């Protein structure tokens, strides 16, 4: 579970556990019949965490932008932040649907991770493709 493909940087184990639990949370949401993955931000640390979900009533892109802006604002106030949204990634030259996770930890750049998946329908379960992969470091969160 704690093996993240391509990742060899020491990272707080709370963050690693949360990355996997957020994937499982999305699977549970879909099992309940709720629609596509909502962007959200998990902030704090193991003893004090807060999950903020962003509405997708309008455009999904607007909800992602709101989550990104919120993450940037909170980065000066929080020890750890995990930004999640549904997007795309290129794996071995092939564009894949992916859950994107951008992780902030004090005194560090944002780290980007992705979990590729194969969609099965708006309200249905999806199939993960491979493992959670480390994409790289970014200065600021975003697409």
Secondary structure, DSSP 8 states (H G I E B T S, - for coil): ----BT--S---HHHHHHHHHHHHHHHHHHHTT--S---EEEEEETTEEEEEE---SS-HHHHHHHHHHHHHHHTTT-SEEEEEEEEEEEETTEEEEEEEEEEEETTS-EEEEEEEEE---TTS--EEEEEEEEEEEESS---
